[in-house]
Amino acid sequence: QQQVKQSPQSLIVQKGGISIINCAYENTAFDYFPWYQQFPGKGPALLIAIRPDVSEKKEGRFTISFNKSAKQFSLHIMDSQPGDSATYFCAASKGNDMRFGAGTRLTVKP
Amino acid sequence: GAVVSQHPSRVICKSGTSVKIECRSLDFQATTMFWYRQFPKQSLMLMATSNEGSKATYEQGVEKDKFLINHASLTLSTLTVTSAHPEDSSFYICSARVGGSTGELFFGEGSRLTVL
């Protein structure tokens, strides 16, 4: 059973555009929602994370929007750059139980 | 910031041999570390949770005797792939939390295993 569903599977955005990746979770006990960025041949790097007591968190060009009632959260990348081209994973966790989305391959075209 | 380091980053071995991968927390202590396997263009699959000073907890379907995990200190966990076969070829990644079970989760750089 896939507890975290991520979409789209792949995304192509023009430089300067907004990239939006969505995730939905099932377990209401989850209390930590991170996003990871992974480049080929490298381990995932923590990008930004949110806890359910806030509806939005912004760090630079990256924003997480969180909708607790809908059990959904999304990553917005403003002013997308070619260097942002990578695979992005959302995750949801409670304690040591962390579930990952299937990943979104983002390509930012110059 | 917190850093999780893995070694080796790449290893090639012959079928039937054993390979050890190390995962270290460089500037913090980790009582729990996690080992993942990632196939090309796929998500991370949790293999096991490594607990300092006690036995690892394996996910369903992961062979304990094939993937030996040892967490002998608060900064080091090792994954040994025993009697490796070509189907064990994969990208193995470890992770650890800073600040206990509610802290941020950081990943190592990953280890690419190729079994000939």
Backbone of each chain as ProteinMPNN parsed JSONL, in Angstrom:
{"seq_chain_A": "QQQVKQSPQSLIVQKGGISIINCAYENTAFDYFPWYQQFPGKGPALLIAIRPDVSEKKEGRFTISFNKSAKQFSLHIMDSQPGDSATYFCAASKGNDMRFGAGTRLTVKP", "coords_chain_A": {"N_chain_A": [[0.86, -1.205, 0.0], [0.663, 2.081, -0.992], [1.6, 4.744, 0.807], [2.2, 7.376, 0.473], [1.499, 9.418, -2.116], [2.778, 10.72, -5.047], [2.914, 13.32, -7.448], [3.564, 15.245, -10.463], [4.956, 12.436, -12.297], [7.008, 13.154, -13.951], [8.332, 16.336, -14.952], [8.5, 19.187, -16.918], [9.853, 22.34, -17.163], [10.13, 25.732, -18.119], [12.986, 27.864, -17.886], [12.905, 30.164, -15.229], [10.252, 29.784, -14.732], [7.53, 28.415, -12.705], [7.783, 25.572, -10.734], [5.782, 22.906, -9.75], [5.076, 20.437, -7.478], [3.208, 17.759, -6.285], [1.946, 16.085, -3.365], [0.237, 13.479, -1.637], [-0.989, 12.109, 1.361], [-1.845, 9.296, 3.501], [-1.902, 8.453, 6.152], [-2.966, 9.856, 9.029], [-1.47, 10.222, 11.256], [1.054, 10.999, 10.612], [3.612, 13.424, 11.088], [5.611, 14.956, 10.113], [6.965, 16.408, 7.28], [9.036, 16.219, 4.823], [10.928, 17.434, 1.964], [13.032, 16.129, -0.5], [15.922, 16.517, -2.535], [17.436, 15.025, -5.266], [20.322, 14.381, -7.067], [21.644, 12.714, -9.979], [23.327, 9.717, -9.127], [23.893, 10.506, -6.571], [23.196, 10.838, -3.03], [19.959, 11.568, -1.558], [19.216, 14.961, -0.738], [18.236, 16.967, 1.93], [15.798, 19.357, 1.398], [13.695, 21.13, 2.17], [11.386, 21.266, 4.885], [8.295, 20.602, 6.621], [6.059, 20.931, 9.374], [2.85, 19.857, 10.652], [1.648, 22.0, 11.975], [1.734, 24.378, 10.722], [0.744, 26.102, 7.714], [2.216, 26.855, 5.578], [5.558, 27.11, 4.396], [8.446, 28.875, 3.687], [11.515, 28.975, 2.025], [13.84, 30.74, 0.654], [13.728, 30.249, -2.783], [12.061, 28.135, -2.563], [9.006, 26.738, -1.552], [6.807, 25.199, 0.712], [3.513, 24.14, 0.673], [0.898, 23.31, 2.799], [-1.868, 21.283, 3.422], [-3.76, 20.275, 5.805], [-6.339, 19.205, 6.265], [-7.016, 18.147, 3.807], [-5.051, 16.364, 3.548], [-2.749, 16.815, 2.015], [0.226, 18.032, 0.45], [2.502, 20.313, -1.032], [5.251, 21.192, -3.174], [6.676, 24.157, -4.215], [8.66, 25.603, -6.62], [10.021, 28.534, -7.211], [10.93, 30.779, -9.89], [12.4, 28.879, -11.471], [15.444, 27.171, -12.196], [17.961, 25.903, -14.485], [19.804, 24.455, -12.967], [18.212, 23.397, -11.035], [17.256, 21.094, -12.007], [16.552, 17.862, -11.324], [15.748, 14.955, -9.338], [12.94, 14.914, -7.306], [11.79, 14.08, -4.113], [9.016, 13.605, -2.058], [8.14, 13.132, 1.362], [6.695, 11.538, 4.23], [6.333, 11.306, 7.706], [6.251, 9.638, 10.931], [7.794, 9.591, 13.862], [10.228, 7.103, 13.573], [9.181, 5.984, 11.342], [9.17, 6.522, 8.127], [7.84, 7.43, 5.037], [8.211, 7.42, 1.54], [7.481, 9.328, -1.393], [7.04, 8.474, -4.881], [8.708, 9.944, -6.44], [9.664, 12.763, -8.49], [10.776, 13.672, -11.574], [12.37, 16.459, -12.44], [12.886, 18.703, -15.043], [14.446, 21.559, -16.039], [14.322, 23.756, -18.553], [16.634, 25.733, -20.403]], "CA_chain_A": [[0.0, 0.0, 0.0], [1.477, 3.278, -1.097], [1.038, 5.693, 1.762], [2.447, 8.729, -0.021], [1.378, 9.448, -3.57], [3.436, 11.918, -5.571], [2.677, 13.601, -8.872], [3.619, 14.282, -11.56], [6.136, 11.572, -12.349], [8.04, 13.983, -14.56], [7.882, 17.71, -15.129], [9.407, 20.03, -17.689], [9.521, 23.742, -16.929], [11.069, 26.688, -18.699], [13.745, 28.68, -16.936], [12.143, 31.297, -14.728], [8.894, 29.369, -14.434], [7.248, 27.831, -11.395], [7.641, 24.119, -10.713], [4.882, 22.5, -8.673], [5.018, 18.989, -7.283], [2.176, 17.501, -5.284], [1.948, 14.815, -2.648], [-0.91, 13.207, -0.775], [-0.688, 11.031, 2.292], [-3.036, 8.63, 4.029], [-1.853, 8.256, 7.598], [-3.118, 11.137, 9.721], [-0.504, 10.302, 12.351], [2.295, 11.609, 10.127], [3.763, 14.763, 11.642], [6.813, 15.598, 9.569], [6.824, 16.286, 5.831], [10.199, 16.809, 4.153], [11.186, 17.262, 0.546], [14.425, 15.846, -0.783], [16.384, 16.724, -3.905], [18.476, 14.044, -5.562], [20.987, 14.426, -8.361], [22.069, 11.358, -10.374], [24.508, 9.163, -8.488], [24.089, 11.105, -5.251], [22.13, 10.592, -2.083], [19.002, 12.68, -1.446], [19.576, 16.058, 0.159], [17.061, 17.634, 2.498], [15.573, 20.664, 0.761], [12.834, 21.914, 3.048], [10.456, 20.383, 5.586], [7.235, 21.301, 7.339], [5.261, 20.168, 10.333], [1.44, 20.171, 10.372], [1.08, 23.122, 12.71], [1.745, 25.55, 9.849], [0.194, 25.801, 6.389], [3.167, 27.207, 4.531], [6.921, 27.415, 4.818], [9.207, 29.357, 2.544], [12.954, 29.129, 2.185], [14.366, 31.169, -0.632], [12.818, 30.014, -3.903], [11.298, 26.923, -2.298], [7.88, 26.892, -0.638], [5.907, 24.068, 0.94], [2.142, 24.436, 1.079], [0.405, 22.126, 3.51], [-3.309, 21.281, 3.669], [-3.945, 19.161, 6.73], [-7.649, 18.589, 6.105], [-7.009, 17.384, 2.559], [-3.898, 15.448, 3.616], [-1.943, 17.067, 0.826], [1.238, 19.066, 0.554], [3.127, 20.533, -2.329], [6.495, 21.958, -3.267], [6.708, 25.14, -5.288], [9.981, 26.162, -6.888], [9.857, 29.779, -7.961], [12.069, 31.16, -10.739], [13.141, 27.624, -11.67], [16.704, 27.293, -12.907], [18.46, 24.615, -14.98], [20.464, 23.76, -11.87], [17.206, 22.728, -10.203], [16.93, 19.832, -12.653], [16.887, 16.78, -10.399], [14.567, 14.204, -8.911], [12.451, 15.398, -6.019], [10.986, 13.126, -3.364], [8.346, 14.029, -0.841], [8.083, 12.08, 2.37], [5.862, 11.795, 5.402], [6.814, 10.411, 8.757], [5.905, 9.724, 12.349], [8.908, 8.903, 14.488], [11.149, 6.479, 12.637], [8.43, 5.475, 10.197], [9.123, 7.528, 7.068], [7.39, 6.907, 3.745], [8.598, 8.302, 0.454], [6.77, 9.324, -2.65], [7.736, 7.769, -5.963], [9.69, 10.841, -7.046], [9.335, 13.559, -9.671], [11.973, 14.089, -12.304], [12.189, 17.827, -12.932], [13.822, 19.231, -16.03], [14.253, 22.981, -16.283], [14.96, 24.053, -19.831], [17.175, 27.101, -20.452]], "C_chain_A": [[0.883, 1.237, 0.0], [0.882, 4.362, -0.217], [1.266, 7.135, 1.368], [2.433, 8.693, -1.541], [1.891, 10.785, -4.088], [3.135, 12.078, -7.057], [3.18, 14.993, -9.211], [4.877, 13.42, -11.466], [7.304, 12.322, -12.963], [7.445, 15.344, -14.892], [8.937, 18.473, -15.904], [8.935, 21.47, -17.568], [10.565, 24.615, -17.625], [11.771, 27.457, -17.592], [12.935, 29.91, -16.537], [10.72, 30.954, -14.342], [8.75, 28.799, -13.026], [7.066, 26.316, -11.541], [6.771, 23.752, -9.515], [4.79, 20.986, -8.638], [4.074, 18.727, -6.106], [2.329, 16.138, -4.628], [0.703, 14.702, -1.78], [-0.558, 12.029, 0.123], [-1.962, 10.473, 2.883], [-3.065, 8.594, 5.556], [-1.898, 9.607, 8.32], [-2.169, 11.293, 10.894], [0.815, 10.934, 11.909], [2.397, 13.05, 10.649], [5.001, 15.492, 11.138], [6.825, 15.328, 8.079], [7.996, 16.984, 5.14], [10.168, 16.61, 2.642], [12.688, 17.085, 0.361], [14.705, 16.053, -2.267], [17.521, 15.742, -4.165], [19.004, 14.227, -6.973], [21.485, 13.017, -8.697], [23.349, 10.928, -9.67], [24.807, 9.717, -7.112], [22.955, 10.713, -4.32], [21.18, 11.776, -2.022], [19.479, 13.716, -0.447], [18.298, 16.73, 0.635], [16.963, 19.052, 1.944], [14.815, 21.589, 1.708], [11.849, 20.936, 3.696], [9.439, 21.212, 6.351], [6.58, 20.361, 8.328], [3.823, 20.668, 10.242], [0.846, 21.345, 11.137], [1.119, 24.423, 11.905], [1.243, 25.144, 8.463], [1.16, 26.127, 5.256], [4.524, 27.493, 5.141], [7.717, 27.778, 3.588], [10.668, 29.48, 2.908], [13.538, 29.461, 0.82], [13.347, 30.971, -1.735], [11.882, 28.823, -3.668], [10.224, 27.168, -1.243], [7.136, 25.579, -0.521], [4.551, 24.637, 1.332], [1.55, 23.166, 1.664], [-1.078, 22.277, 3.803], [-3.648, 20.064, 4.514], [-5.277, 18.443, 6.501], [-7.719, 17.719, 4.851], [-5.915, 16.325, 2.547], [-3.052, 15.564, 2.354], [-0.892, 18.118, 1.138], [1.965, 19.156, -0.774], [4.4, 21.359, -2.192], [6.391, 22.89, -4.462], [8.135, 25.653, -5.415], [9.777, 27.38, -7.775], [11.117, 30.039, -8.786], [12.976, 29.947, -10.98], [14.359, 27.83, -12.57], [17.158, 25.918, -13.422], [19.152, 23.788, -13.909], [19.504, 23.074, -10.919], [16.811, 21.374, -10.79], [17.456, 18.671, -11.811], [15.62, 15.971, -10.162], [14.201, 14.654, -7.505], [11.552, 14.34, -5.38], [10.302, 13.842, -2.209], [8.348, 12.846, 0.118], [7.159, 12.517, 3.494], [6.275, 10.814, 6.486], [6.161, 10.682, 10.098], [6.983, 8.933, 13.064], [9.848, 8.347, 13.44], [10.463, 5.89, 11.416], [8.306, 6.583, 9.152], [8.774, 6.848, 5.748], [7.702, 7.926, 2.664], [7.614, 8.213, -0.705], [7.631, 8.68, -3.72], [8.768, 8.645, -6.663], [9.159, 11.562, -8.27], [10.631, 14.006, -10.323], [11.7, 15.435, -12.946], [13.293, 18.186, -13.912], [13.482, 20.687, -16.265], [15.038, 23.335, -17.543], [15.429, 25.51, -19.876], [16.458, 27.988, -21.451]], "O_chain_A": [[1.734, 1.416, 0.871], [-0.223, 4.841, -0.474], [0.592, 8.03, 1.879], [3.252, 8.022, -2.169], [1.481, 11.847, -3.618], [3.105, 11.108, -7.814], [3.223, 15.853, -8.331], [5.752, 13.671, -10.637], [8.45, 12.15, -12.55], [6.239, 15.491, -15.086], [10.124, 18.412, -15.584], [7.775, 21.783, -17.832], [11.741, 24.257, -17.698], [11.223, 27.669, -16.51], [12.362, 30.601, -17.379], [10.048, 31.752, -13.689], [9.715, 28.716, -12.265], [6.288, 25.851, -12.374], [6.996, 24.231, -8.403], [4.47, 20.34, -9.636], [4.143, 19.393, -5.073], [2.779, 15.174, -5.247], [0.189, 15.693, -1.263], [0.091, 11.075, -0.308], [-3.026, 11.084, 2.788], [-4.128, 8.692, 6.169], [-0.963, 10.401, 8.221], [-2.068, 12.377, 11.47], [1.608, 11.358, 12.749], [1.416, 13.794, 10.655], [5.385, 16.528, 11.681], [6.713, 14.181, 7.646], [7.954, 18.191, 4.9], [9.473, 15.737, 2.123], [13.499, 17.781, 0.972], [13.859, 15.804, -3.126], [18.457, 15.642, -3.372], [18.247, 14.228, -7.944], [21.721, 12.214, -7.794], [24.328, 11.673, -9.622], [25.861, 9.431, -6.542], [21.883, 10.305, -4.769], [21.559, 12.885, -2.4], [20.079, 13.376, 0.573], [17.399, 17.024, -0.153], [17.911, 19.834, 2.013], [15.261, 22.699, 1.999], [11.522, 19.901, 3.116], [9.685, 22.37, 6.685], [6.556, 19.146, 8.132], [3.595, 21.794, 9.799], [-0.333, 21.658, 10.969], [0.6, 25.447, 12.348], [1.314, 23.973, 8.091], [0.947, 25.724, 4.113], [4.636, 28.037, 6.239], [7.674, 27.082, 2.574], [11.021, 30.017, 3.959], [13.706, 28.597, -0.041], [12.224, 31.467, -1.642], [11.01, 28.544, -4.492], [10.494, 27.731, -0.182], [6.862, 24.918, -1.523], [4.451, 25.499, 2.205], [1.684, 22.083, 1.095], [-1.502, 23.286, 4.368], [-3.803, 18.959, 3.996], [-5.335, 17.214, 6.538], [-8.392, 16.689, 4.834], [-5.858, 15.49, 1.645], [-2.692, 14.572, 1.72], [-1.098, 18.986, 1.986], [2.03, 18.19, -1.534], [4.59, 22.108, -1.233], [6.062, 22.471, -5.572], [8.741, 26.085, -4.435], [9.406, 27.261, -8.942], [12.211, 29.591, -8.443], [14.178, 30.0, -10.717], [14.309, 28.558, -13.562], [16.783, 24.89, -12.859], [19.095, 22.558, -13.937], [19.919, 22.263, -10.091], [16.11, 20.596, -10.142], [18.663, 18.529, -11.616], [14.561, 16.267, -10.715], [15.059, 14.758, -6.629], [10.669, 13.782, -6.031], [10.937, 14.595, -1.471], [8.538, 11.7, -0.29], [6.884, 13.703, 3.677], [6.534, 9.641, 6.217], [5.615, 11.752, 10.367], [7.074, 7.719, 12.887], [10.226, 9.058, 12.509], [11.133, 5.345, 10.539], [7.457, 7.467, 9.266], [9.349, 5.818, 5.395], [7.492, 9.126, 2.836], [7.006, 7.173, -0.957], [8.803, 8.378, -3.494], [9.611, 8.137, -7.402], [8.312, 11.041, -8.996], [11.475, 14.641, -9.69], [10.903, 15.543, -13.877], [14.478, 17.995, -13.638], [12.359, 21.015, -16.646], [16.263, 23.222, -17.581], [14.712, 26.412, -19.442], [16.805, 29.16, -21.597]]}, "seq_chain_B": "GAVVSQHPSRVICKSGTSVKIECRSLDFQATTMFWYRQFPKQSLMLMATSNEGSKATYEQGVEKDKFLINHASLTLSTLTVTSAHPEDSSFYICSARVGGSTGELFFGEGSRLTVL", "coords_chain_B": {"N_chain_B": [[26.637, 21.998, 9.206], [24.745, 18.957, 9.811], [26.257, 15.91, 8.812], [26.208, 12.989, 6.951], [28.156, 10.329, 6.118], [29.184, 8.057, 3.612], [30.949, 5.078, 2.717], [32.398, 2.641, 0.629], [31.983, 4.897, -2.199], [31.666, 3.781, -4.627], [31.684, 0.41, -5.645], [32.955, -2.519, -7.031], [32.506, -5.921, -7.41], [33.194, -9.445, -7.447], [30.927, -12.086, -8.203], [29.655, -13.891, -5.457], [31.361, -12.997, -3.526], [31.77, -10.979, -0.511], [30.667, -7.745, 0.484], [31.339, -4.765, 2.221], [29.73, -1.895, 3.405], [30.128, 1.286, 4.75], [28.602, 3.553, 7.032], [28.675, 6.68, 8.356], [28.015, 9.014, 10.934], [29.041, 12.224, 11.027], [29.219, 14.552, 12.629], [27.52, 14.261, 14.728], [25.75, 12.177, 17.059], [24.214, 9.095, 16.396], [21.733, 7.075, 17.326], [20.085, 5.573, 15.898], [20.097, 4.411, 12.614], [19.359, 4.277, 9.113], [18.931, 2.059, 6.397], [18.737, 2.059, 2.911], [17.647, 0.923, -0.292], [17.993, 1.653, -3.697], [16.633, 1.461, -6.827], [17.289, 2.088, -10.324], [15.824, 5.118, -11.348], [13.794, 4.943, -9.504], [12.02, 5.093, -6.346], [13.159, 5.374, -2.906], [13.766, 2.43, -1.126], [13.141, 1.246, 1.973], [15.299, -0.795, 3.731], [16.21, -1.673, 6.23], [16.261, -0.867, 9.714], [18.766, 0.355, 11.647], [19.987, -0.206, 14.829], [21.805, 1.127, 17.452], [23.869, -0.91, 19.334], [22.08, -3.018, 19.416], [20.047, -5.505, 17.72], [19.354, -5.16, 14.224], [16.362, -3.945, 12.672], [14.52, -5.445, 10.254], [12.915, -4.828, 7.119], [9.94, -6.24, 5.721], [10.51, -8.951, 3.582], [13.174, -8.481, 3.136], [16.25, -10.049, 3.173], [17.739, -11.164, 6.046], [20.084, -12.6, 6.43], [21.425, -12.149, 4.149], [21.85, -9.426, 3.966], [23.703, -8.062, 6.167], [23.65, -6.146, 9.062], [25.377, -3.981, 11.162], [25.642, -2.053, 14.051], [27.73, -0.741, 15.74], [28.646, 1.451, 17.129], [27.865, 4.839, 18.195], [28.246, 6.383, 16.008], [28.644, 4.903, 13.742], [27.46, 2.677, 11.343], [27.268, -0.41, 9.656], [26.746, -2.057, 6.546], [26.719, -5.201, 5.276], [26.876, -6.938, 2.371], [26.377, -10.126, 1.769], [27.835, -12.922, 0.074], [27.485, -11.906, -2.581], [25.435, -11.388, -5.473], [24.73, -10.803, -8.983], [22.12, -9.699, -9.029], [22.044, -8.251, -6.738], [23.182, -5.919, -7.288], [23.033, -2.48, -7.016], [21.995, 0.783, -5.817], [22.912, 1.789, -2.728], [21.846, 3.429, 0.147], [22.374, 5.234, 3.133], [20.918, 6.673, 6.092], [20.405, 9.083, 8.717], [18.975, 10.428, 11.686], [19.071, 13.683, 13.07], [19.044, 14.65, 16.357], [17.287, 12.779, 17.525], [14.188, 10.838, 17.242], [12.44, 12.681, 16.21], [13.847, 14.444, 14.747], [15.581, 16.092, 11.971], [16.079, 14.26, 8.951], [18.932, 13.046, 7.489], [20.761, 12.119, 4.585], [23.291, 9.829, 3.435], [25.888, 9.877, 0.881], [25.491, 7.772, -0.754], [26.105, 4.467, -2.078], [27.312, 2.808, -4.802], [26.865, -0.352, -5.851], [28.208, -2.853, -7.819], [27.893, -6.019, -9.012], [29.689, -8.47, -10.518]], "CA_chain_B": [[25.447, 21.199, 9.335], [24.936, 17.527, 10.013], [26.733, 15.199, 7.627], [26.262, 11.535, 6.977], [29.134, 9.942, 5.111], [29.223, 6.649, 3.236], [32.156, 4.612, 2.036], [32.863, 3.396, -0.538], [30.936, 5.46, -3.042], [31.461, 2.807, -5.701], [32.414, -0.843, -5.436], [32.7, -3.584, -7.999], [33.002, -7.165, -6.838], [32.842, -10.666, -8.159], [29.818, -12.846, -7.632], [30.045, -14.811, -4.402], [32.145, -12.31, -2.487], [31.007, -10.112, 0.39], [31.038, -6.333, 0.407], [30.916, -3.983, 3.378], [29.521, -0.466, 3.192], [30.107, 1.995, 6.027], [27.82, 4.78, 7.141], [29.118, 7.401, 9.55], [27.516, 10.342, 11.251], [30.312, 12.908, 11.225], [29.24, 15.566, 13.68], [26.463, 14.021, 15.69], [25.58, 10.776, 17.408], [22.969, 8.545, 15.843], [21.39, 5.777, 17.898], [19.364, 4.856, 14.855], [20.406, 4.728, 11.223], [18.473, 3.575, 8.187], [19.539, 1.623, 5.144], [17.807, 2.014, 1.795], [18.1, 0.466, -1.604], [17.302, 2.415, -4.735], [16.813, 0.998, -8.192], [17.286, 3.216, -11.258], [14.602, 5.873, -11.586], [12.757, 4.562, -8.559], [12.112, 5.714, -5.037], [13.978, 4.687, -1.923], [13.111, 1.329, -0.454], [13.748, 1.0, 3.271], [15.683, -2.179, 3.93], [16.306, -2.009, 7.645], [16.583, 0.168, 10.698], [19.93, -0.078, 12.407], [19.912, 0.316, 16.186], [23.074, 1.022, 18.157], [23.924, -1.841, 20.441], [21.079, -4.087, 19.349], [19.831, -6.047, 16.383], [18.634, -4.325, 13.269], [14.989, -4.325, 12.337], [14.463, -5.565, 8.806], [11.605, -4.72, 6.491], [9.443, -7.492, 5.166], [11.065, -9.315, 2.288], [14.625, -8.275, 3.103], [16.906, -11.214, 3.766], [18.643, -10.785, 7.123], [21.375, -13.274, 6.288], [22.069, -11.598, 2.955], [22.223, -8.037, 4.263], [24.045, -7.996, 7.578], [23.798, -4.783, 9.547], [25.987, -3.86, 12.477], [25.659, -0.652, 14.503], [28.545, -0.965, 16.927], [28.896, 2.683, 17.875], [26.872, 5.885, 17.952], [28.556, 7.106, 14.784], [28.967, 4.006, 12.642], [26.661, 1.504, 11.015], [27.786, -1.048, 8.447], [25.903, -2.985, 5.804], [27.518, -6.176, 4.547], [26.136, -7.746, 1.41], [27.098, -11.392, 1.789], [27.712, -13.767, -1.111], [26.78, -11.03, -3.518], [25.105, -11.844, -6.817], [24.407, -9.661, -9.854], [20.836, -9.072, -8.699], [22.249, -7.36, -5.593], [23.705, -4.648, -7.805], [22.061, -1.425, -6.728], [22.475, 1.963, -5.111], [22.55, 1.655, -1.328], [21.953, 4.726, 0.814], [22.047, 5.231, 4.55], [20.473, 7.962, 6.615], [20.332, 9.179, 10.171], [18.271, 11.608, 12.175], [19.729, 14.545, 14.055], [18.128, 15.054, 17.412], [16.309, 11.777, 17.909], [13.186, 10.355, 16.288], [11.682, 13.788, 15.612], [14.774, 15.357, 14.099], [15.721, 16.065, 10.519], [16.699, 13.054, 8.416], [19.963, 13.342, 6.496], [21.219, 10.95, 3.849], [24.66, 9.734, 2.94], [26.058, 10.121, -0.55], [25.125, 6.572, -1.484], [27.16, 3.55, -2.518], [26.897, 2.062, -5.996], [27.432, -1.703, -5.863], [28.078, -3.614, -9.057], [28.362, -7.387, -8.825], [29.932, -9.049, -11.842]], "C_chain_B": [[25.774, 19.732, 9.519], [25.351, 16.864, 8.71], [26.734, 13.714, 7.895], [27.146, 11.106, 5.82], [29.096, 8.441, 4.864], [30.515, 6.318, 2.522], [32.065, 3.118, 1.794], [31.701, 3.974, -1.335], [30.634, 4.521, -4.216], [32.26, 1.563, -5.38], [31.961, -1.848, -6.484], [33.28, -4.861, -7.423], [32.557, -8.346, -7.686], [31.701, -11.374, -7.449], [30.334, -13.831, -6.597], [30.855, -14.178, -3.284], [31.23, -11.446, -1.635], [31.553, -8.693, 0.333], [30.493, -5.593, 1.619], [30.828, -2.51, 3.011], [29.394, 0.198, 4.561], [29.284, 3.269, 5.943], [28.211, 5.457, 8.45], [28.376, 8.721, 9.709], [28.731, 11.14, 11.712], [30.306, 13.924, 12.36], [28.066, 15.443, 14.632], [26.394, 12.517, 15.972], [24.223, 10.285, 16.933], [22.699, 7.171, 16.443], [20.653, 4.916, 16.879], [19.824, 5.337, 13.488], [19.525, 3.86, 10.338], [19.226, 3.219, 6.915], [18.453, 1.469, 4.085], [18.491, 1.407, 0.579], [17.301, 1.243, -2.65], [17.656, 1.859, -6.092], [16.713, 2.204, -9.122], [15.903, 3.813, -11.458], [13.46, 5.464, -10.66], [12.997, 5.239, -7.219], [13.004, 4.89, -4.11], [13.163, 3.6, -1.235], [13.839, 1.068, 0.859], [14.034, -0.484, 3.42], [15.626, -2.547, 5.408], [16.606, -0.77, 8.461], [17.672, -0.385, 11.595], [19.918, 0.596, 13.778], [21.226, 0.066, 16.913], [22.976, 0.067, 19.321], [22.89, -2.944, 20.435], [20.881, -4.52, 17.904], [19.058, -5.079, 15.492], [17.224, -4.858, 13.057], [14.849, -4.309, 10.829], [13.033, -5.417, 8.297], [11.218, -6.071, 5.885], [10.045, -7.733, 3.786], [12.564, -9.117, 2.163], [15.304, -9.418, 3.846], [17.939, -10.781, 4.805], [20.028, -11.382, 6.944], [22.137, -12.763, 5.065], [22.621, -10.195, 3.249], [22.444, -7.903, 5.765], [24.302, -6.559, 8.0], [24.355, -4.807, 10.964], [26.083, -2.393, 12.844], [26.396, -0.639, 15.833], [28.815, 0.285, 17.746], [27.856, 3.724, 17.499], [27.135, 6.667, 16.676], [28.8, 6.202, 13.581], [27.985, 2.844, 12.537], [27.239, 0.911, 9.735], [26.754, -2.006, 7.866], [26.828, -3.91, 5.035], [26.605, -7.004, 3.658], [26.919, -9.049, 1.274], [26.814, -12.212, 0.531], [26.927, -13.035, -2.207], [26.568, -11.693, -4.885], [24.72, -10.649, -7.673], [23.094, -8.967, -9.514], [20.924, -8.167, -7.463], [22.819, -6.011, -6.034], [22.648, -3.571, -7.643], [22.775, -0.236, -6.113], [21.978, 1.849, -3.68], [22.818, 2.976, -0.614], [21.606, 4.569, 2.284], [21.562, 6.618, 4.96], [20.44, 7.909, 8.135], [19.616, 10.461, 10.544], [19.142, 12.377, 13.161], [18.705, 14.906, 15.118], [17.034, 14.066, 17.72], [15.254, 11.526, 16.856], [12.362, 11.475, 15.671], [12.573, 14.765, 14.86], [14.81, 15.219, 12.594], [16.458, 14.798, 10.094], [17.677, 13.439, 7.321], [20.466, 12.049, 5.87], [22.712, 11.008, 3.562], [24.685, 9.918, 1.438], [25.685, 8.906, -1.401], [26.332, 5.753, -1.902], [26.629, 2.715, -3.67], [27.609, 0.723, -5.999], [27.15, -2.357, -7.199], [28.689, -4.986, -8.836], [28.481, -8.037, -10.195], [29.623, -10.538, -11.871]], "O_chain_B": [[26.927, 19.315, 9.4], [24.857, 17.214, 7.638], [27.203, 13.249, 8.933], [26.904, 11.482, 4.673], [28.987, 7.651, 5.802], [31.097, 7.148, 1.823], [31.679, 2.385, 2.705], [30.555, 3.566, -1.147], [29.514, 4.472, -4.725], [33.388, 1.651, -4.897], [30.775, -2.002, -6.775], [34.433, -4.878, -6.991], [31.661, -8.239, -8.524], [31.544, -11.262, -6.233], [31.327, -14.523, -6.826], [31.014, -14.767, -2.215], [30.073, -11.209, -1.982], [32.752, -8.478, 0.155], [29.335, -5.768, 1.998], [31.732, -1.953, 2.388], [28.647, -0.268, 5.421], [29.274, 3.964, 4.927], [28.088, 4.868, 9.524], [28.144, 9.444, 8.74], [29.382, 10.765, 12.687], [31.342, 14.122, 12.995], [27.669, 16.419, 15.269], [26.919, 11.702, 15.212], [23.215, 10.98, 17.057], [23.376, 6.203, 16.097], [20.61, 3.691, 16.991], [19.924, 6.54, 13.246], [19.01, 2.83, 10.774], [20.053, 3.989, 6.427], [17.413, 0.851, 4.311], [19.715, 1.387, 0.453], [16.098, 1.459, -2.504], [18.826, 1.792, -6.467], [16.126, 3.224, -8.76], [14.934, 3.096, -11.705], [12.289, 5.626, -11.004], [14.029, 5.87, -6.992], [13.529, 3.845, -4.494], [12.026, 3.821, -0.819], [15.017, 0.71, 0.86], [13.148, -1.323, 3.261], [15.076, -3.58, 5.791], [17.131, 0.226, 7.964], [17.526, -1.438, 12.214], [19.847, 1.821, 13.874], [21.703, -1.067, 16.981], [22.114, 0.208, 20.188], [22.835, -3.737, 21.376], [21.481, -3.961, 16.985], [18.229, -4.296, 15.954], [16.942, -6.042, 13.238], [15.039, -3.27, 10.195], [12.075, -5.825, 8.954], [12.066, -6.912, 5.586], [10.084, -6.839, 2.941], [13.163, -9.547, 1.178], [14.975, -9.715, 4.995], [18.909, -10.102, 4.469], [21.031, -10.745, 7.267], [23.353, -12.931, 4.968], [23.722, -9.843, 2.824], [21.51, -7.664, 6.531], [25.08, -5.845, 7.367], [23.882, -5.539, 11.834], [26.549, -1.577, 12.048], [25.791, -0.542, 16.901], [29.172, 0.197, 18.921], [27.059, 3.512, 16.585], [26.336, 7.524, 16.299], [29.132, 6.694, 12.503], [27.721, 2.133, 13.507], [27.65, 1.644, 8.835], [26.003, -2.664, 8.586], [27.635, -3.45, 4.227], [25.688, -7.676, 4.129], [28.016, -9.057, 0.715], [25.705, -12.197, -0.003], [25.879, -13.481, -2.673], [27.409, -12.448, -5.372], [24.412, -9.584, -7.138], [22.976, -7.756, -9.698], [19.997, -7.41, -7.175], [22.919, -5.079, -5.235], [21.508, -3.732, -8.079], [23.991, -0.246, -5.916], [20.772, 1.815, -3.437], [23.889, 3.565, -0.759], [20.664, 3.86, 2.638], [21.777, 7.603, 4.254], [20.448, 6.839, 8.744], [19.648, 11.448, 9.81], [19.854, 11.79, 13.976], [17.626, 15.409, 14.806], [15.948, 14.465, 18.14], [15.399, 11.948, 15.709], [11.649, 11.241, 14.695], [12.103, 15.8, 14.388], [14.16, 14.349, 12.015], [17.352, 14.325, 10.796], [17.301, 14.081, 6.34], [20.58, 11.022, 6.538], [23.308, 12.08, 3.46], [23.647, 10.093, 0.799], [25.578, 9.006, -2.623], [27.435, 6.276, -2.058], [25.63, 2.009, -3.536], [28.832, 0.671, -6.135], [26.007, -2.41, -7.655], [29.87, -5.1, -8.508], [27.503, -8.141, -10.935], [29.774, -11.18, -12.91]]}, "name": "protein", "num_of_chains": 2, "seq": "QQQVKQSPQSLIVQKGGISIINCAYENTAFDYFPWYQQFPGKGPALLIAIRPDVSEKKEGRFTISFNKSAKQFSLHIMDSQPGDSATYFCAASKGNDMRFGAGTRLTVKPGAVVSQHPSRVICKSGTSVKIECRSLDFQATTMFWYRQFPKQSLMLMATSNEGSKATYEQGVEKDKFLINHASLTLSTLTVTSAHPEDSSFYICSARVGGSTGELFFGEGSRLTVL"}
